[in-house]
Amino acid sequence: MYIHVPFCTTRCGYCDFNTYTANELGAGVSRATYADSVIAELGLARRVLAAAGDVPAASTVFVGGGTPTLLEPVALGRMVDAVGRLFGLLPDAEVTTEANPDSVDARSLEGLRAAGFTRISFGMQSAVPHVLETLDRTHTPGRVADAVTWARSAGFEQVSLDLIYGTPGESPQDWQRSLDAALALGPDHISAYALIVEPGTRMAARVARGELPAPEDDELADAYLAADEVLGRHGFDWYEVSNWAVDAKAQCRHNLGYWRGDDWWGAGPGAHSHVSGTRWWNVKHPAAYAARIVGGDSPAQAREILNSAQRTAEQILLSTRLASGCSLATLSARGRSAAATLAADGLLDPEPLAQDRAVLTLRGRLLADAVVRELVD
């Protein structure tokens, strides 16, 4: 289950996610009643799946945003409780929430842990003040350390940190400083994402005006290589192109489900879902979402049914990003021939290839999109 919470205090200049500040919400939307809307959609999901003859228990719940922790822990807990009541939660279910470091304190983290959350992912992004300022992040570097300490004291089983590299003005020394600071906090999991200047964002406008330099591909590649080297030296193994964990238990099982093509239901405005090759997405604006829920209507805006070729292409695309790789049985004859060429070029590891798995080398991870294009017909 994925639950989207679209609220943010401020909008970061690089962000193009489906998020809204208070003055963008409009009538009929309230943080106080948001959990009720999501719970109503979860009830709809229960009825739809029951009519189809299968209501599986949830193995993971991921609450993302936005800034989910702008809601009270009780409200977030009510949504998790609704998943358990309507679907059931497996005994070892992973229950994650994202959080901005300045949106939590010791009390709220204790409340989240008591509400059933087992994992928390903090949006650290950087440990360097001028980089945070360019990203329009509102927390200070020291706040991340406090948040991790509070989360551990509250009893969270897994703590993850998100980092961004390639911010305009970020030097290699700045990036090294952020990596060192993240590792010093003792997380179980680190995600490191290259900054993408998305069209329509405030940062894109600043780049277009020449106020900020656009990220350079070579600099992004160097930052990725630095991250992999430093994280590997400190006991973190990559398990997906942008994700490292201290062991298999620390890997994000929810995101692994996406990359493996599992079924999921996404609740909330703009949330996407996928069940048995059918994919659909909800209306994006919280006001439109709330109106449909209040009217007893489905919040779904549109859907698509994937054909066999599309499902295979997605399976190749997603599984190739994983350290476990893509089964050669998924590939066509042309794709298997391409895999042999890619191994000869140093982009796929020849050892797992001999065991019928296409696994990216470090250089292959830098060129993952190009590799996938060769593997897919």
Secondary structure in CASP SS format (residue, H / E / C, confidence):
PFRMAT SS
TARGET T0000
AUTHOR 0000-0000-0000
METHOD secondary structure of the structure
MODEL  1
M C 1.00
Y E 1.00
I E 1.00
H E 1.00
V E 1.00
P C 1.00
F E 1.00
C C 1.00
T C 1.00
T C 1.00
R C 1.00
C C 1.00
G C 1.00
Y C 1.00
C C 1.00
D C 1.00
F C 1.00
N C 1.00
T C 1.00
Y E 1.00
T C 1.00
A H 1.00
N H 1.00
E H 1.00
L C 1.00
G C 1.00
A C 1.00
G C 1.00
V C 1.00
S C 1.00
R H 1.00
A H 1.00
T H 1.00
Y H 1.00
A H 1.00
D H 1.00
S H 1.00
V H 1.00
I H 1.00
A H 1.00
E H 1.00
L H 1.00
G H 1.00
L H 1.00
A H 1.00
R H 1.00
R H 1.00
V H 1.00
L H 1.00
A H 1.00
A H 1.00
A C 1.00
G C 1.00
D C 1.00
V C 1.00
P C 1.00
A C 1.00
A E 1.00
S E 1.00
T E 1.00
V E 1.00
F E 1.00
V E 1.00
G E 1.00
G E 1.00
G C 1.00
T C 1.00
P H 1.00
T H 1.00
L H 1.00
L C 1.00
E C 1.00
P H 1.00
V H 1.00
A H 1.00
L H 1.00
G H 1.00
R H 1.00
M H 1.00
V H 1.00
D H 1.00
A H 1.00
V H 1.00
G H 1.00
R H 1.00
L H 1.00
F C 1.00
G C 1.00
L E 1.00
L E 1.00
P E 1.00
D E 1.00
A E 1.00
E E 1.00
V E 1.00
T E 1.00
T E 1.00
E E 1.00
A E 1.00
N C 1.00
P H 1.00
D H 1.00
S H 1.00
V C 1.00
D C 1.00
A H 1.00
R H 1.00
S H 1.00
L H 1.00
E H 1.00
G H 1.00
L H 1.00
R H 1.00
A H 1.00
A C 1.00
G C 1.00
F C 1.00
T C 1.00
R E 1.00
I E 1.00
S E 1.00
F E 1.00
G E 1.00
M E 1.00
Q E 1.00
S C 1.00
A C 1.00
V C 1.00
P H 1.00
H H 1.00
V H 1.00
L H 1.00
E H 1.00
T H 1.00
L C 1.00
D C 1.00
R C 1.00
T C 1.00
H C 1.00
T C 1.00
P H 1.00
G H 1.00
R H 1.00
V H 1.00
A H 1.00
D H 1.00
A H 1.00
V H 1.00
T H 1.00
W H 1.00
A H 1.00
R H 1.00
S H 1.00
A H 1.00
G C 1.00
F C 1.00
E C 1.00
Q E 1.00
V E 1.00
S E 1.00
L E 1.00
D E 1.00
L E 1.00
I E 1.00
Y E 1.00
G C 1.00
T C 1.00
P C 1.00
G C 1.00
E C 1.00
S C 1.00
P H 1.00
Q H 1.00
D H 1.00
W H 1.00
Q H 1.00
R H 1.00
S H 1.00
L H 1.00
D H 1.00
A H 1.00
A H 1.00
L H 1.00
A H 1.00
L C 1.00
G C 1.00
P C 1.00
D C 1.00
H E 1.00
I E 1.00
S E 1.00
A E 1.00
Y E 1.00
A E 1.00
L C 1.00
I C 1.00
V C 1.00
E C 1.00
P C 1.00
G C 1.00
T C 1.00
R H 1.00
M H 1.00
A H 1.00
A H 1.00
R H 1.00
V H 1.00
A H 1.00
R C 1.00
G C 1.00
E C 1.00
L C 1.00
P C 1.00
A C 1.00
P C 1.00
E C 1.00
D H 1.00
D H 1.00
E H 1.00
L H 1.00
A H 1.00
D H 1.00
A H 1.00
Y H 1.00
L H 1.00
A H 1.00
A H 1.00
D H 1.00
E H 1.00
V H 1.00
L H 1.00
G H 1.00
R H 1.00
H C 1.00
G C 1.00
F C 1.00
D E 1.00
W E 1.00
Y E 1.00
E E 1.00
V C 1.00
S C 1.00
N E 1.00
W E 1.00
A E 1.00
V C 1.00
D C 1.00
A H 1.00
K H 1.00
A H 1.00
Q C 1.00
C C 1.00
R H 1.00
H H 1.00
N H 1.00
L H 1.00
G H 1.00
Y H 1.00
W H 1.00
R C 1.00
G C 1.00
D C 1.00
D C 1.00
W E 1.00
W C 1.00
G E 1.00
A E 1.00
G C 1.00
P C 1.00
G C 1.00
A C 1.00
H E 1.00
S E 1.00
H E 1.00
V E 1.00
S C 1.00
G C 1.00
T E 1.00
R E 1.00
W E 1.00
W E 1.00
N E 1.00
V C 1.00
K C 1.00
H C 1.00
P H 1.00
A H 1.00
A H 1.00
Y H 1.00
A H 1.00
A H 1.00
R H 1.00
I H 1.00
V H 1.00
G C 1.00
G C 1.00
D C 1.00
S C 1.00
P C 1.00
A E 1.00
Q E 1.00
A E 1.00
R E 1.00
E E 1.00
I E 1.00
L C 1.00
N C 1.00
S H 1.00
A H 1.00
Q H 1.00
R H 1.00
T H 1.00
A H 1.00
E H 1.00
Q H 1.00
I H 1.00
L H 1.00
L H 1.00
S H 1.00
T C 1.00
R C 1.00
L E 1.00
A C 1.00
S C 1.00
G C 1.00
C E 1.00
S E 1.00
L H 1.00
A H 1.00
T H 1.00
L C 1.00
S C 1.00
A H 1.00
R H 1.00
G H 1.00
R H 1.00
S H 1.00
A H 1.00
A H 1.00
A H 1.00
T H 1.00
L H 1.00
A H 1.00
A H 1.00
D C 1.00
G C 1.00
L C 1.00
L E 1.00
D C 1.00
P H 1.00
E H 1.00
P H 1.00
L H 1.00
A C 1.00
Q C 1.00
D C 1.00
R E 1.00
A E 1.00
V C 1.00
L E 1.00
T C 1.00
L H 1.00
R H 1.00
G H 1.00
R H 1.00
L H 1.00
L C 1.00
A H 1.00
D H 1.00
A H 1.00
V H 1.00
V H 1.00
R H 1.00
E H 1.00
L H 1.00
V C 1.00
D C 1.00
END
